[in-house]
Structure formats: C-alpha cells, structure tokens
Amino acid sequence: MAATFLVVIVLSVRALGRMDAGAGQGANSSLPPDWGPVVGFGVLALVVGLTAVVLLWVGHRVIGAVQLALCAVLVAHTLGFWP
C-alpha cells in the first residue's frame, strides 16, 4: 500500500512538472522519453513480486498466488509504458 501511494505521488509530481514543458519548443523538437512511469510501475511490480515470494515461502499459497498474478499484471502495465 505504501509503495503504491509513493508511485502515485511521484508520477503526479512529474506530470505537474511537465505541464508547461512543451510550451517553448518548436514543431521539430521532440521531448525525451519519460522513464518515470516505467521505473515507478517497475518498482511497484518488484515489491509485489518479492512480497509474493515471501508469502509463498512462508506457506500462504493462495495469497502468494494472487500476489504473483497481480505482479504479472503490473509487469504487463509497465511494459505498456516502455518508450
């Protein structure tokens, strides 16, 4: 929960900083790729995956399997943001 909250805050602050980033640029100039969502969701997927491994190691198979499925969804979402 804390990792999700941190990712939301970081992505929101980055979006606020980029609101006026393209105002002074011409039509031919392009913005560099934004790695913020990739890193944010990647870290979140890593935290969820490590939590799943720990839960499976402790013996909570059902909860660990659900965490692994959530990790797979987050990895797919992260790859969707890949520039």
Secondary structure, DSSP 8 states (H G I E B T S, - for coil): -HHHHHHHHHHHHHHHHTTTTTTT--SS-------HHHHHHHHHHHHHHHHHHHHHHHT-HHHHHHHHHHHHHHHHHHHHT--
